[in-house]
Amino acid sequence: MSLTDLLGATSSLSLLTTAVKSVPGLAESLGSLSNVTILAPSNDAFSKFTNTSGSATALAMNDTGAIQAFLQYHILNGTYPSSAVMETPVFLPTMLNDSMYTNVTGGQVVEAVKQGDSVVFYSGLLSNTTVTMADQNFTGGVVHIIDTVLTVPENISATAVDAGLSGVAGALEKAQLADTVDQLSDVTIFAPNNSAFQSIGSALPNLTVSQLANILQYHGKSPYPTLPLTSKLIQRPAVINGTVAYSPTLTNGTSIPSLLGPNLTITIADGGDVFVNSAKVLIPDILVANGVVHVIDNVLNPNNTVATPMPTASVQMPAFSGASSMESLGDLTTGVPSATGQPIGAAPTMAGEPSSTMEGGASSTSASGAALPMRTGAVGAAALFAGAGVWLNA
């Protein structure tokens, strides 16, 4: 069966079908694809999307770049039947590889995991969508119908704001590193939650820009060796071979080189909790435009690289000796905008199962908080595809 025939025969995809047919040549372009998996938003998914204000409709009608990114992100490179998705999360590459929206080698990814009897996909800001009808085969691959549109991952600084990680967002700005970090490719960031910054609050006002920059660089991994991250912007680097450390790749005893140079040490406790140095990973796998963010409960100290976890402790000791806690983040978050849309809710654990909301930081949401990048504005389903007839060649 052709993709056009499949769409026409599926009543729950009538809005998608109408939108595709409204763009000359788009149906033919989609029908020519091979070895792909299409995550097709249902009528209900489109209705939720077009009726949601704020960043969930962050698209101007004439922004063909954002339209293309949105469409490409819903098409996976490879044919993945629902039976291929297990309880261990897998990160599947999509057709979104435009450097305006992603700096991940091989294309931006979605997380796929089986939760109970359902297949669930996580996208930017840990937005989740559930497959409501799986394994609709067509000549070029397979279609899974989903109940929520995917969220195209944002850059790191925007994600920090929208995820409620105002400490990270403020620290990047004060260290004059926000633009630099956003332009890197294939990075892994271990992002302290706000409570982690509060636990060393007395030390924050005394940090120089250089000291704060060093601390932040110790929280990141890149395929580069030590990078000269200074107040000056670096040029957008070419996409080179590197490894984004999604949670399944974090194995016990692994040493990961940081942006600053000294290694970070991964520990997997007997109960399955994951630690980086002495910090516990609270929320794994927040997808960002250039890699992945894992939220941790401690600020890492580049001058204390031997800090080790206490897996049985309810709270890990700060890695900065002599620092005392503060109730607020003070000047660190001055000027940081409030999160738009819903705060991120309960995150999946390392095995992909939901967990409770974490204090002072991000967690996952079932509603798409920023499905599309760019400006805000309600967009009808047909208007979403206007001008996108050549998107596959972008």
C-alpha positions as CSV (number, residue, x, y, z in Angstrom):
1,M,0.0,0.0,0.0
2,S,1.3,3.5,-0.8
3,L,1.6,6.1,1.9
4,T,-1.1,8.2,0.2
5,D,-3.5,5.2,0.2
6,L,-2.7,4.5,3.8
7,L,-3.3,8.1,4.9
8,G,-6.6,8.2,3.0
9,A,-7.8,5.0,4.5
10,T,-7.1,6.1,8.1
11,S,-9.8,8.3,9.5
12,S,-7.8,9.4,12.5
13,L,-5.2,11.0,10.1
14,S,-7.7,13.1,8.1
15,L,-6.2,16.4,9.2
16,L,-2.7,15.2,8.3
17,T,-4.0,13.9,5.0
18,T,-5.7,17.2,4.2
19,A,-2.6,19.2,5.1
20,V,-0.3,17.0,3.0
21,K,-2.7,17.2,0.0
22,S,-2.8,21.0,0.3
23,V,0.9,21.3,-0.7
24,P,1.7,20.6,-4.3
25,G,4.1,17.7,-4.6
26,L,4.4,17.0,-0.9
27,A,2.4,13.7,-1.1
28,E,4.6,12.5,-3.9
29,S,7.8,13.5,-2.0
30,L,6.6,11.6,1.1
31,G,5.5,8.6,-1.0
32,S,9.0,8.3,-2.5
33,L,10.6,7.7,0.8
34,S,12.0,4.3,1.6
35,N,13.2,2.6,4.8
36,V,11.6,5.1,7.1
37,T,9.3,5.2,10.1
38,I,6.8,8.1,10.2
39,L,5.4,9.2,13.5
40,A,2.1,10.6,12.3
41,P,0.2,12.9,14.6
42,S,-3.5,12.0,14.9
43,N,-6.4,14.4,14.5
44,D,-6.4,14.8,18.3
45,A,-2.7,15.5,18.3
46,F,-3.1,18.3,15.7
47,S,-6.0,19.8,17.6
48,K,-4.0,19.9,20.8
49,F,-1.1,21.5,19.0
50,T,-3.1,24.2,17.1
51,N,-5.1,25.1,20.2
52,T,-2.2,25.5,22.5
53,S,-0.8,29.0,23.0
54,G,2.8,30.0,23.8
55,S,5.8,28.0,22.8
56,A,3.9,25.0,21.7
57,T,3.0,26.9,18.6
58,A,6.3,28.7,18.2
59,L,6.1,29.1,14.4
60,A,5.3,31.9,12.1
61,M,3.2,30.7,9.1
62,N,5.8,31.7,6.6
63,D,8.8,30.2,8.4
64,T,9.5,27.3,6.1
65,G,12.7,26.4,8.0
66,A,10.7,25.7,11.1
67,I,8.1,23.8,9.1
68,Q,10.8,21.7,7.5
69,A,12.4,20.9,10.9
70,F,9.1,20.0,12.3
71,L,8.3,17.6,9.5
72,Q,11.8,16.0,9.3
73,Y,11.7,15.4,13.1
74,H,8.7,13.2,12.7
75,I,10.4,10.9,10.2
76,L,12.9,8.3,11.5
77,N,15.8,7.0,9.4
78,G,15.1,3.3,9.4
79,T,12.1,1.0,9.7
80,Y,11.3,0.4,13.4
81,P,8.2,-1.8,14.1
82,S,6.8,-1.5,17.6
83,S,8.3,-4.9,18.5
84,A,11.7,-3.3,18.1
85,V,11.1,-0.9,21.1
86,M,12.0,-2.4,24.5
87,E,12.0,-1.3,28.1
88,T,15.6,-0.1,27.7
89,P,15.4,3.3,25.9
90,V,16.8,3.6,22.4
91,F,17.7,6.8,20.7
92,L,16.6,6.7,17.0
93,P,17.9,9.2,14.4
94,T,15.5,11.3,12.5
95,M,15.7,13.1,9.2
96,L,16.3,16.4,11.0
97,N,19.9,17.3,10.3
98,D,19.6,21.0,9.4
99,S,22.4,22.8,11.3
100,M,20.0,25.7,12.1
101,Y,18.1,23.3,14.3
102,T,20.5,20.5,15.3
103,N,24.2,19.9,15.8
104,V,24.0,16.1,16.4
105,T,26.0,13.9,14.1
106,G,23.7,11.7,12.1
107,G,20.6,13.8,12.8
108,Q,18.6,14.7,15.8
109,V,17.1,11.8,17.7
110,V,14.0,10.8,19.5
111,E,13.9,8.4,22.5
112,A,11.8,5.3,22.2
113,V,10.9,3.1,25.1
114,K,8.2,0.6,26.0
115,Q,6.2,1.5,29.1
116,G,3.8,-1.2,30.1
117,D,2.0,-2.2,26.9
118,S,2.6,1.2,25.3
119,V,5.3,2.5,23.0
120,V,6.3,6.0,24.0
121,F,8.5,8.6,22.3
122,Y,10.3,11.4,24.1
123,S,11.4,14.5,22.3
124,G,12.6,18.0,23.3
125,L,12.0,19.1,26.9
126,L,11.1,15.4,27.7
127,S,7.7,15.9,26.0
128,N,6.2,12.5,25.5
129,T,3.8,11.0,23.0
130,T,2.2,7.6,23.0
131,V,1.6,5.4,20.0
132,T,-2.1,4.9,19.6
133,M,-2.0,2.7,16.5
134,A,1.2,1.0,15.6
135,D,2.7,-0.8,12.6
136,Q,0.7,0.6,9.7
137,N,2.9,-0.6,6.9
138,F,3.3,1.1,3.5
139,T,5.7,0.4,0.6
140,G,8.4,2.8,2.1
141,G,8.3,1.6,5.7
142,V,5.9,1.9,8.6
143,V,3.6,4.5,10.2
144,H,2.9,4.8,13.9
145,I,0.1,7.1,14.9
146,I,0.9,9.3,17.9
147,D,-1.3,11.3,20.3
148,T,0.9,14.4,20.6
149,V,3.2,16.2,18.2
150,L,6.9,15.9,18.9
151,T,8.9,18.8,20.3
152,V,11.9,19.9,18.3
153,P,14.8,20.1,20.8
154,E,15.9,23.6,21.7
155,N,19.5,24.8,22.3
156,I,21.0,24.3,25.8
157,S,20.4,27.8,27.2
158,A,16.8,27.9,26.0
159,T,16.2,24.4,27.4
160,A,17.6,25.5,30.8
161,V,15.1,28.3,31.0
162,D,12.1,26.2,29.8
163,A,13.1,23.3,32.1
164,G,13.2,25.5,35.2
165,L,17.0,25.2,35.5
166,S,17.4,28.9,36.1
167,G,20.7,28.3,38.0
168,V,22.3,26.8,34.9
169,A,20.8,29.5,32.6
170,G,22.1,32.3,34.9
171,A,25.5,30.7,35.3
172,L,26.0,30.4,31.5
173,E,25.1,34.1,31.0
174,K,27.3,35.3,33.9
175,A,30.2,33.2,32.6
176,Q,29.6,34.6,29.1
177,L,29.3,31.1,27.7
178,A,25.7,30.7,26.6
179,D,26.3,31.4,22.9
180,T,29.5,29.3,22.9
181,V,27.9,26.3,24.5
182,D,24.9,26.5,22.2
183,Q,27.1,26.3,19.1
184,L,29.0,23.2,20.1
185,S,28.1,19.9,18.5
186,D,27.7,16.4,20.0
187,V,27.8,17.5,23.7
188,T,26.7,16.0,26.9
189,I,25.9,18.3,29.7
190,F,25.5,17.3,33.4
191,A,23.3,20.2,34.6
192,P,22.9,20.9,38.4
193,N,19.4,21.6,39.5
194,N,18.6,24.8,41.4
195,S,18.8,23.0,44.7
196,A,22.4,22.0,43.9
197,F,23.4,25.7,43.3
198,Q,21.6,26.7,46.5
199,S,23.6,24.1,48.5
200,I,26.8,26.0,47.7
201,G,25.1,29.4,47.7
202,S,27.6,31.1,49.9
203,A,30.4,30.5,47.4
204,L,28.6,31.8,44.4
205,P,29.0,35.6,44.9
206,N,32.8,35.1,45.3
207,L,33.4,33.3,42.0
208,T,35.1,35.3,39.2
209,V,33.9,34.9,35.6
210,S,36.9,32.7,34.9
211,Q,36.2,30.4,37.9
212,L,32.6,30.1,37.0
213,A,33.5,29.3,33.4
214,N,35.9,26.6,34.6
215,I,33.2,25.0,36.8
216,L,30.7,25.0,33.9
217,Q,33.2,23.5,31.5
218,Y,33.7,20.7,33.9
219,H,30.0,19.8,33.6
220,G,30.2,19.1,29.8
221,K,31.6,16.5,27.4
222,S,32.4,17.1,23.8
223,P,34.3,15.2,21.0
224,Y,36.8,18.0,21.2
225,P,39.8,18.1,23.4
226,T,40.1,21.0,25.9
227,L,38.2,23.9,24.3
228,P,39.3,27.5,24.9
229,L,35.8,28.6,26.1
230,T,36.2,32.3,26.7
231,S,34.0,35.3,26.7
232,K,34.5,35.5,22.9
233,L,32.2,33.5,20.6
234,I,33.8,30.7,18.7
235,Q,32.8,29.9,15.2
236,R,30.2,27.2,14.7
237,P,32.3,24.0,14.5
238,A,31.9,21.5,11.8
239,V,29.9,18.4,12.7
240,I,32.6,15.8,13.5
241,N,32.6,12.3,14.9
242,G,31.7,12.3,18.5
243,T,29.6,10.5,21.1
244,V,26.5,12.0,22.8
245,A,26.3,10.1,26.1
246,Y,22.7,9.1,26.3
247,S,21.8,7.3,29.5
248,P,22.2,3.7,28.2
249,T,25.8,4.4,27.4
250,L,26.7,5.5,30.9
251,T,28.4,2.5,32.3
252,N,30.0,1.8,35.7
253,G,33.6,3.0,35.9
254,T,33.5,5.0,32.7
255,S,35.8,8.1,32.6
256,I,34.5,10.9,30.4
257,P,36.7,13.8,29.4
258,S,35.1,17.1,30.2
259,L,35.3,20.3,28.2
260,L,37.8,21.6,30.8
261,G,40.0,18.6,30.5
262,P,39.8,16.6,33.8
263,N,37.7,13.4,33.5
264,L,34.3,12.8,35.0
265,T,33.8,9.4,36.6
266,I,30.5,7.5,36.1
267,T,29.3,5.1,38.9
268,I,26.3,2.8,38.8
269,A,25.2,1.9,42.3
270,D,23.7,-1.5,43.2
271,G,20.2,-0.1,43.0
272,G,20.7,1.3,39.5
273,D,21.2,4.9,40.5
274,V,23.7,6.7,38.3
275,F,26.3,9.2,39.6
276,V,28.8,11.5,37.9
277,N,31.6,12.0,40.5
278,S,29.6,12.5,43.6
279,A,26.5,13.9,41.9
280,K,23.4,11.8,41.4
281,V,21.7,11.8,38.0
282,L,18.1,12.8,38.8
283,I,16.7,13.3,35.3
284,P,18.4,11.7,32.3
285,D,18.2,12.4,28.6
286,I,16.7,15.8,28.1
287,L,17.4,16.2,24.3
288,V,18.8,19.5,23.2
289,A,19.7,20.8,19.8
290,N,23.4,19.8,20.1
291,G,23.3,16.7,22.3
292,V,21.8,15.7,25.7
293,V,21.4,17.1,29.2
294,H,21.3,15.0,32.4
295,V,20.1,16.8,35.5
296,I,22.2,16.2,38.6
297,D,21.8,17.0,42.3
298,N,25.3,18.6,42.9
299,V,27.6,21.2,41.4
300,L,30.7,19.4,40.2
301,N,34.0,20.8,41.4
302,P,37.0,20.8,39.0
303,N,39.3,21.1,42.0
304,N,37.8,18.0,43.6
305,T,37.8,15.4,40.8
306,V,38.1,12.5,43.3
307,A,34.7,13.2,44.9
308,T,32.9,9.9,45.2
309,P,29.2,9.2,45.8
310,M,27.5,7.9,48.9
311,P,24.8,5.8,47.2
312,T,22.8,5.1,50.4
313,A,22.6,8.7,51.4
314,S,19.4,10.6,50.7
315,V,21.4,13.7,49.9
316,Q,24.9,13.9,48.5
317,M,27.5,16.1,50.2
318,P,28.5,19.2,48.2
319,A,31.8,18.9,46.3
320,F,32.8,22.4,47.5
321,S,34.1,22.2,51.1
322,G,33.3,25.2,53.3
323,A,30.3,26.3,51.2
324,S,27.0,26.7,53.0
325,S,23.5,26.7,51.6
326,M,21.4,29.7,50.7
327,E,17.6,29.8,50.3
328,S,17.8,31.7,47.0
329,L,20.2,31.9,44.1
330,G,20.6,35.6,44.5
331,D,22.3,37.5,41.6
332,L,23.0,34.3,39.7
333,T,19.5,34.2,38.2
334,T,19.0,38.0,37.8
335,G,17.6,38.6,34.4
336,V,16.8,34.9,33.7
337,P,13.3,34.8,32.2
338,S,10.7,32.6,33.7
339,A,9.9,29.2,32.1
340,T,7.2,29.5,29.4
341,G,4.4,27.0,29.1
342,Q,4.2,24.0,31.5
343,P,7.1,23.2,33.7
344,I,8.6,19.9,32.9
345,G,6.9,17.2,35.0
346,A,7.9,13.7,36.1
347,A,10.9,12.3,34.2
348,P,11.6,8.7,33.1
349,T,14.1,6.9,35.2
350,M,17.2,5.4,33.6
351,A,15.1,2.4,32.6
352,G,12.5,4.6,31.0
353,E,9.9,4.3,33.6
354,P,8.2,7.5,35.0
355,S,9.5,8.9,38.3
356,S,8.4,11.7,40.6
357,T,9.0,15.4,40.0
358,M,12.4,16.5,41.3
359,E,12.7,19.6,43.4
360,G,14.4,22.6,41.9
361,G,14.8,21.2,38.4
362,A,13.4,19.7,35.3
363,S,11.2,16.6,34.8
364,S,9.0,15.4,31.9
365,T,5.7,16.4,30.7
366,S,3.0,14.8,28.6
367,A,2.1,18.1,26.9
368,S,4.4,19.5,24.3
369,G,5.8,22.8,25.7
370,A,7.7,23.9,22.6
371,A,6.8,21.7,19.7
372,L,8.4,24.1,17.2
373,P,11.2,26.5,17.4
374,M,10.9,30.2,16.4
375,R,8.2,32.7,17.1
376,T,4.8,32.1,18.8
377,G,1.4,32.1,17.0
378,A,-1.4,29.7,16.5
379,V,-1.0,27.6,13.3
380,G,-3.7,25.6,11.6
381,A,-2.8,22.1,10.4
382,A,-2.9,23.0,6.7
383,A,-1.0,26.3,7.3
384,L,1.7,24.2,9.0
385,F,2.7,22.7,5.7
386,A,2.4,25.9,3.6
387,G,5.5,26.3,1.5
388,A,7.0,23.0,2.6
389,G,6.7,21.1,-0.7
390,V,10.5,20.8,-1.1
391,W,11.3,20.2,2.5
392,L,12.9,16.8,1.9
393,N,15.7,18.5,-0.1
394,A,16.5,21.0,2.6
